[in-house]
């Protein structure tokens, strides 16, 4: 791959993939691999899903791209289904191309609406490759370090008795952008009490709540959206990755209350593939597949099998520091050794044996995010192989 700029921090290990089917990848020699990364967490309903392929073909024959002064009914129909899914009946949404765009669009709307100058988020949040959300500069953002909140012994809601809580400049914060679990790929889940306290306080002061569901949405965590594990109701939801099953489409959805606060002039954001019929059709079909095939429940059940198996391996091998899991979003924090990155050697050996998963750059953390359609037999084969690898590398 000498003619490409590759992902910074990642090494390409398998260059000759020629075919993919559900969670299986095949190289030019016919060797089969199980994709536990689901293509950077995108192929939520599996590679080469027949229903998605049919929509791509049929919609492409009709109209795939729109413009500034013309559109297609499929975009409006898809928007209605997505807004209904997040409980935003009467709201609006926009179709874009990437999760980074979806988050940034939501941020620009929030900065237009909010009277106070700062948006709040967690220090370990990742929101995309560009824009205000990626830079998180001090004049626009307050980043809260929640590390000390994990083991808080106090059962009541956060209040001024806590120094961390008292240090939040709430009089300057107009909105909260919540990433419910990815934590820049480390899979860490902020305490429910903390998030509910932040949301309640901001809502009392007309603050806006945004949820970044690019990685945690579309069933990845065993619920439609990660924020549902926290019992909160956001005003803005950004979706990406799994909503397109590998096709580059993302969505930013706005509740009616947020729309009602916008000024008359539109938010200044426009790009060539905004609200394209093809992307909208794919997103709608993904939602229907997840609903009709019961993939939310399947994510919980198969995810529990995977997490329980990993905990057993952690106990038996003593090579895994911690298993962090919610649905089919799982991180393995590995124990390092004097020879270098144990996680790196584990990842490479697993790839050699036919299992693809991601490693966080520079960290001893492996990510497991299989398609929601993965068969339990593939999970069981992975668990058996992982234990063998850890024992042999130990």
N, C-alpha and C positions, 0 to 999 in steps of 0.2 A: 504493500500500500504506500508506495513512494510518492504518489501524486496527490495525496490527501493530507489535509490537516485533521488529525484525529482528536478525540476527546482529551483535553488536558488532564494529566494525572493517571490516565488509563492506558494499559498496554494491550494491543490487539493480540490475541492468542490463537484465534481460529479465522483464517482469511478466506477460506474457500467454501463457504456455505452456499448451496445451490437450490435448496428447497426447504420449506417449513410446513408442518401440518400440526395444528393444535399446539401441543407443547413440545413437539419433536422437531429437531433441526437435522439436516442431512448435508454432508460435505460431498465434494466431487468424487470421493472414493467410495461413497455409499455408506459411510459410518454415520450412525445415529447418535444424536445428543439430546438430552432432556433440558429444555430451556427453563431454568428456575429464576431467570431474570425477566422473563416475558418481554424481551426487547426494550430495555430501559423502562420496565413496568407499564408498558403501553398495551400489549395484546391481551386485554382483559378477558375476551371471549375466544382466545386462541388464534394462532397463526392460520391464515387461509380459511377462516370461518366461511362456510358456504353461503350463509345468509348475507354476510357483509360483501362477499364477492358478487353476489347477485345484485345487491343494491348499487354497488359501484358500477357495474355494467349497465344496468337499466337506467340509472339516473344520468350516467354519462351520455347515453344515447339521446336523452331528452334535452337536458341543459345542465352543465356542470359549473359554469362560471357566470357571474352576473356583473353588473356595473353600477355606476353612480345613479343612473336614472331608470334602471329596470331591474326586476327581480323575478322570483318564482314563488308560487304558493307554498311549495314544500318548505321554504325557510320559515314562513309564518306558522305552519302546522308543527314543525319541529320545535320551534320556540315555545309554543303552547304546551307541548308535552314536557319539555324540560322545566318550564316554570311551574307546572303542576307538580312535578317530582319534588321540587324543593319547597313547595307550599307558597309560591309567589304568584298565585292567580291574580291577574290584573297588573302584574309587573312587566318588565321587559328584559330581553337579553340580546347579546351580540355574539355572533360566531366569528372566531378568529383562527389563527393557525397554530399557536403554541401556548403552553401553560404560562410561559413568561409574559406573553401578551395579555392573556386573560387576567393575570394578577395585576399587571401594570395598568390595564384599562380600569379595573376596579379602584386602584389607588388614585388614579387621576379623577375619577368621579368623586371619591371621598374627599380629596383635597379641594374640589370645587364646592362641595356641600358644607364641609366642616368649618365652623367659625373659629375653632381653636387651631393653633398652628401645627401641632404635632400629631403623628400617628404612632400608636404604641404597638410593639411586638416583642417577641422573646429573642434573646441574644443568639440563640442557635437556629433561628429560622432561616430558611432559604426560599427566596421568592422569584428567582429567575436570573436571566443573563444580562438584563439591561434596565435602565430607567431608575426612577426614585426607589422602587422596591428593592432593587439589587444593591444600590449604594448605601441606603439607610443613613444618610448624613444627619448630623446632630441638629441642624436647623429644621429638619423635617420629621425626624424620628426619635422616639424614646425607646431604647432597647432594654428590656427588663431581664435581669439575670435571675432565673428561677431555681438555680441549682440548690440553694439552701431551703427551698420550699418542699422538696421531695419528701422529707421525713418530718414535716411539721407536726408536732404533737398536739396542737390545738385543734379541737373539733369544730369550733364555731367559724363563721365566715371571717375572711381577712378584715382587719380593722387597724386603727391608728396605734394599737398596742404593739404592733409589729413594726420594727424599724424599716424593714424592706418595703412594706406596704406604705408606710408614712413617707418614704423617699420618692414615691411616684408623683410626678408633677401633674396631678389630675386636673388642675385648673388650666393646663395648657394642652391637654390631650383631647382631640376631637373624635378619634376613632381607634379601633383595635383590629389589627390584622392577625388572625389566628391560624397557625399551621398545626392541625390537630394530630401530631404524632410523628411526622417524618424527621424533624429536627436535623435538617441538612443531611438526611440519609442515615442518621444514626438510630432512628426508631426509638425515640424517647417520648413519653407521654406526660405532659404537665398534669399536676393534680387537679381533679374536678373542682374541688373547693376554690382553688386559686382562679381558675378560668371563670367560674360562675360569679365570683366576687368582682372580677374585672368587668365582666359583661354587665352585671347589675348596676355597678357604679356608673359606667359610661351611659347606660340606657337612661338612668335617672337624670343625666345631664345632657340628654339629646345627642349622645355620641352614636357613631355608626359602627356596626360590627361586620367585619369582613372575614370570610373563611376561605383559606387557600386549600382547595380540595384537589389540586392537580395530581398529587401522589396518593392521597388518602380516599379519594372519591370512587364512585362506580363499584362499590362492593369490596374494595381492597381490604378494609378493616373489619369485614363481617357486618357492616351496615352500609346503607346507600352512601352515607357521607360520614367522615370522621367526626364532625361536630356533633353528630347525634349521640355519641358516647358521653357527651357533656351536658345534655339537656338544655342546650341554648338555641336561640333562633336568630341566625344572622340576617343582616340586611342585604348583603352581597355575597355571592358564592362564585368562586373561580374554579372552572373544571378544565382538565386537559388529559393528556396521556390516555388512560383507559376509555375515555369517552369516544375516542376515534379508532380504537383497536389497531393502532399502527398508522392509520391515516392522519395526516397533520391537520387536526381540527381541535379547537378549544372553545369554551363558552364562558362568558361572564353574565351571571343572572342577577337581577335587581328586584327587590321587593317593591310593592307599590309605594310604601312609605318613603323609600329612598328616591324613587322616581319623582314623587311629589315635591321633594326638596330641591330638585334641580332648577337652575335658572332657565330662562327661555332659550338662550343660545345653547347649541349642542356642545358636548365635550369634544375638544379638539383632538380627534384621533381618527385617522382613516388610512386603510391600506388596501392593496389591490384585491385581496382575497377575503375581504370582510363580508360576512353574510353570503358566502357562496352556497348555491343549492346542493352541490355534491357533499360538502362537509356536513351540512345540516342534515341531509338524508342519512349519512353514515351514523351521526350521533344519535338520531332517532332510532335507528335499527339496533344499535348497541343497547340502548335502554330497553327496548322491547325484548331482546334476547335475554338480558339479565333477568327481567321480570318473568317471562314465560318459562324459562328453564330453571327458575329457582336458585339462581347463582349467589344470591345474598346468603341464604341459609347454607348453601354448599361451601361458601367461603368460611363461614363460622365452623362448620363441621370438619372439613378437610384441614383448615388451619389449626384446629385443636389437635387433630391427629399428628400433624407435623410438629407443633410446639411440644406436645407431650413426648414424642419420640426424641426430639432434640434435648429435652431436659434429662431424659434417661441416658443419652450419650454423654451429656455434660457430667453426670454423676459417675458414670463408669470409667470415662477416659481422663477426667481432670484436665482436659485441654481447652475447654470452653469456659471463659470467665463468667459470661452471662448470656441468657437467652431472653430477648425482648420481643414480644409478639402481640399482635392484635389482628385477628383474622388471618389473612394471607400476606401480611406485612411483617416480616421477621428479620431481626438482626442477630448475628452471632458475634459477640465480642470474644476474640480468641486470646489465649494466654501467649505471650511472646516468649522467645528464648534468646540465648546469647548468639545464635547463628544468624539472626535477622528476623524477618517477618514470618512468623508461623502461618499467619493468615494468607500471605502470598503463596507460600509453598502448598498450602492446603488447596487454595483455589486452582493452582496450576495442575496439581495431581488429579483433582476432581474433573477438570476439563479433559485431561488425558484419558480418563475413564468414562467420559461421555456425559458429564453433568456441568452445565453452564450456570454460574452465579457471579454476582458482582462483588468487588472489594472496594471499600471506600479508600480513596487515594491517601496514602501516608498513614493509614490507621489499620489496626488489627481487627477490622470489622467486616464481616461478610454479610451481604444482603440476599435474602431469599424472598422473591415476589413472583411466584408462578402464575400462569393464567388461572382464572377462576374455574376453568374447565379441565384442569389437570386430573388425571385418573389417580385414584388412591394407590394403585399398584406402582406407579412411577414414584410416588412419595415414599413408599416402603422400600423400593430399590435404592433410592437416594439415601435414606437413613442407614441402610445396611452398608452402602459403599462409604458414606462419610465416616462411620465408626471404624471401618477397616483402614481408611486413610489416616485417621487420627492416631490409631494404634501403631501403624507402620511408621509414620513420620515422628512419632514420639520418641 
